[in-house]
Amino acid sequence: MRICSHDVNDIFNGNRTLMRLFQRLTFTAALLLLGACSSTPDPELTEKEYYDEAKAAIDANNFSLATKNLEALETRYPFGRYAEQAQLDLIYARYNNIDLEGARAAADRFIRLHPQSPHVDYAYYIKGIAAYNLDIGLAAQYFPDVDVTSRDPGEMRKAFADFSQLLTRYPDSDYAPDAEQRMIEIRNRLSEYELHAARYYIKRESYIAAANRASHIVKNFPNTSAIEPALTIMVETYRLLGMDSQADDALAVLAANFPDSDSFDDDMRFKPSEIQKQQRSLLGVVTFGLFE
């Protein structure tokens, strides 16, 4: 292919233009680099300085600043002298900064990195407390009119598992008594959630599902407040389903353990109430309360 003279000139001129543009860009980049070098930030703090500032922030209840310093320390000095203590303090700072998910993550990381630490029980405790407050504490504080038994109990189950691990692995821990009390409350909450589900199925006339939920409560949540109504639901739904033997067994357990139950009249005859109650509740929703 033959190239005309003006084509060569055009290409040459174009190349010279590109060269001049490249030189200008290079010069501009050099200026920017010099500018950046002239505005270099202050040198990083030492590990001890980061930790001292974090501790001072914690003492001043400035947990946001404490978190930033502890995270910076962990990033810059992951194997330093203060690393383990900083990770422990980060759990505390995030929790008090109402970063509950962050506190759980920090606690979980501490447990993985330092399984032999004498403070692992604290990490398990904060994991449980954070989940507990995510589901119960904060919900009750900011949404007092919301029935927590009707919400998904996922965080409660996490809290229960964390407290259970704490009690199993560190039964003599200073945090064990409080964890045990919270587990009792969580069991009641979980049983109430199952009871709420059973009553929901009654409203939907899904009596087999309601009976199964009630049976689950009796088997898995003994000594909770939901046992008595769960047994009542079992008696009523089993009778409705024609399962008389199962209904009689549930009735015998109800009579033996709750002889003063409202499900019995003065002559200890069983009074169906749960299904009627839920049907009235559904009727009230449909008729706006006119025919309850």
N, C-alpha and C positions, 0 to 999 in steps of 0.2 A: 504494500500500500504506500503510495507516494504522499508526502506531507508537503503542502504549499508553504511558501516562505512566510505568508502572513499567519498561517496556522501555527508555524513554529514560534513566531513572535508573540502570538496570543498566548501560547502555552507558557513561553518564557516569562511574559509579563504577568501572567496569572500566578506563576510560581513565585515571582518576586513579590507580588502582593501578599500571597500566603506567607512568605518568609517574614515580611514586615509585620503582618498580623501576629505571627507566632512570636516574634521578638517582643512585641508590645505585651502580649499575654504573659510571656515569661517574666518581663520586667514588673508587670502588675503583681504577679504571684510572689515575686521576690519581695516587693514592698509589703504585701500582706503578711508574709512570713516574718519579716523584720518587725512589723507592728505587733504580731502575736507574741514574738519573743520579748518585746519590750514591755508587754502587759502580762507577763507570767504571774500566776497567782502565788500567794504566799506559800512557803514550804508546808508540807503536810505536818500535822501534829505527830508527836511521838505516841507510841502505844499508851504510855502512862498518862499523857496529857488527854488523849481521847477518853480514857477510863475515868480520870479525875473529873473531867467536864460532865460526863454522863452521870457520875455519882452525885455531883453538885446539882444537876438538873433534877434527879430523882428526889433529893432532899428538899428541893424547892417545889416539888409536885409538878414540874414541867416535863411531863412524860413524853411529849412529842419531841422535844429537844434531846431528851435522854435516848429515845429510840434512834434518832439520827446519828448520834455519836457512837452508840453501841453497834449499829449497823456498819458505820464507817470503820470502826476498830476491827470488826470481824472480817470486813472485806480486805483491809490493808495488812492486818496482822493475824491471819487465820490460825497460825501455829504459835502465836506469841504467848508471853507469860500470863496475860490477862484474858486469853481467848475463852477458856472454859467459863470463868466467872462472868465474862461479858455476855455469853450466850444464856447463862442463867438469869442475869439481870434483864436481858432483852425480853424474856418471858414475862417478867414482872412489869416492865415498862409498857409493853404492848397491851397487857391485860388492863392496866390502870388507865391506858389511853383509849379504852373501849374498843380496841382492835382485837376482838375476841377470836376471829379466824386467824389473825396473825399470831396471837398468843398460842393457839393450839398448834400452829405450824412450828413455831419456835420450840415449844415443849416437845413435840414429836421429834424434831431434829436433835435436840439435846439428848433424848433417850437413845436415839440411834448412835450418836457419836460418843456418848459417855455412859454406856450401860452399867459400868461398875462404880459410877459416882455415888457418893453418899447422899446426893441431892436428887436422885432420880425419882424418889417418892414425891417430891415437890412438883416435878414436871408432870407426873401422872395426875396429881391433884389439880393442878391448874388446867390441864387438858379437860378434865371432867367438869371443873367449875365453869370454864369458858363455854362448853357445850350446854351445860345446865342453864346458864344465863342467856345464851342465845335462844333457847326454847322457852324457858319459864320466866326467868327474872326480868329480862327486857320486855318481853311480851306483856307481862302483868303490869310493868311500870308504865309503859307508853300506850298500851291498849287494854285498859282494865275491863272494858265491856266485852272483850272477845273471849269466847269460851275456848280455853286452850285445849280442852279434851277433844275438840272437833278438828284440830289441826294435825297434820302429819307429825308423828312423834320421832322423826329421824334423829334430831339432836338429843332428845331424851335418851334414846337407845345408845348413842355414842357416849353420853355422860355416864350412863349406867355401866357400860363396858370399861370405861376408864377407871371409874371408882372400884369396880370389881377387880381389875388388875392390881390396883393399889393395895387393896385389902388382901389379895392372894399373895402378892410378892412381899409386901411390907406390912404385915398385920400389927406390928408394934410402932408404926409410924405415928408421929404427932398429928398427922392429918387423917388418920384412920377413923377416929370417932365421928368427925364431921362428915367424912365420906359415907360412913355407914348410915347416918341419919338421912343424908340426901338420897341414898339408894332406896330407903323406905318410902320417902316421898315420891321418888320417880316410879317405883312399883305401883303406888296408888294412882299416879297419873296415867301410867300405861294401862292399868286395868280400867280406868275410867274411859280411856280412849276406846278400848275394846267394847265397853258397855255402850258407848255412844254409837259405835258401828252396829252393834246388835239391835239397838232401838231403831236405827236407820233402816235396817233390813225388815224390821217389823212393819214400818210405815210403807215399805215397798211390797209388803206381803210375801217377802222371800223368807219364809219361816225356817227352812232348812239352814240357810245361811245364818239366820239369827240364832238358831239353836247351836250351831257350830261355834259361833263367836262366844256365846255364853259358856259353852263347855270349855273352850280355850281359857277363859278367865278362871274357871274353877280349878283347872289342872295346873295352870302356870302362874297364877297370882293368888295363892292362899294368903289368908290373914290380911286381905285388903278390903276396902270399903265397898268394892264392887261385887263381892261374893254373894251377898244376900239377893240383890236384884238379879244377878246372873242366874241363880238357882230358880228364882221365880219365872224368869224367861224360859228356862229349860222345861219347867213343869208345863207351862202354858203352850209352848210351841210343840213339845212332844205330844201332848194331848190332841192338839189341833191336827197333827200329822198322823194320828192313830198309833203312835209309838207308846202304848200305855205302860209297858214294862220300864222303859227309860224314864217316863214321867213319874212313875211311882218311886223309882230310885232317887230321883232328884228331890221329890217331895219329902222322902224320909230324911235325907241329908238336911234339907231346909228346916224341918221340924226339930231335928236333933240339935242343930246349931243355932237356930234363930226362932225359938218358941214364941217370942214376943213380936215377931214380924207382923207388919200390917197386912201381910198376905193371908193371915188366919183370922177368923172371927173368934168370938169368945168361947166357942165350943171346939176350937182348933180345926175348923173346917176351912179348906183352902178357898180363897177368894181370888179369882182371876182379876188381875189389875193392869199388868204391863201392856198387853195387847190392846185392851180397851183404852188405856191412857194414850198410847201412841196413835190409835185410830182417832181419838178425840182431838189430839194435837193436829193431825193431818186435816181433819174436818174443819178445824178452826182456821187453818191456812187457806183452804179452798173457799170457805164462806166468810172470810174476814172476821171470824169470831162470832158470827150471828147465831150459829146453831150449836155451839159448844155446851 
